Amino acid sequence: MKPFKVDTQEHKISAINRTIRIKAETFDKINDLSEKTGVSFNKIINQCIEYALANMEEEEK
């Protein structure tokens, strides 16, 4: 699996508003990453979710 890398390019996406809860430690890590890269917190969250879904192992049935 290739390592996660923050995409810093501008992309327009359609979005749905949804409230989620995350651990404080996770929030802090993502917030720090946002400040270091200049990429919005929301965009990083979306990239993390897309990466996890694309690299998720299939369950055996």
C-alpha positions in Angstrom: 0.0 0.0 0.0 1.4 3.4 -0.9 1.8 5.9 1.9 -0.8 8.6 2.5 0.2 12.0 1.1 -1.8 15.3 1.4 -3.0 16.6 -2.0 -2.4 20.4 -1.9 -4.0 21.1 -5.3 -7.4 22.9 -5.5 -10.3 20.7 -6.4 -14.0 21.5 -6.5 -16.2 18.9 -4.9 -19.9 18.6 -4.2 -20.4 18.0 -0.5 -22.9 16.9 2.0 -22.8 18.4 5.5 -22.6 15.8 8.3 -21.5 16.1 11.9 -18.9 13.6 13.1 -17.0 13.1 16.4 -13.3 12.4 16.5 -10.8 11.9 19.3 -9.1 15.0 20.6 -5.7 13.5 19.7 -6.8 12.9 16.1 -8.1 16.4 15.8 -4.8 17.8 17.0 -2.8 15.8 14.5 -5.0 16.8 11.6 -5.1 20.4 12.7 -1.3 20.4 12.9 -1.1 18.9 9.4 -3.5 21.5 8.1 -1.4 24.3 9.5 1.9 22.8 8.1 0.5 22.1 4.6 -1.9 25.0 4.2 -4.6 22.5 3.3 -8.0 22.9 5.0 -8.9 20.6 7.9 -12.0 19.5 5.9 -10.0 18.6 2.8 -7.5 16.5 4.8 -10.4 14.7 6.5 -11.9 13.9 3.1 -8.5 12.7 1.7 -8.0 10.4 4.8 -11.5 8.9 4.3 -10.9 8.4 0.5 -7.5 6.8 1.2 -8.9 4.4 3.8 -11.7 3.3 1.6 -9.4 2.8 -1.4 -7.0 0.7 0.6 -9.4 -1.2 2.7 -9.0 -5.0 2.7 -12.0 -6.9 1.4 -13.7 -9.1 3.9 -14.1 -12.8 3.1 -17.7 -14.0 3.0 
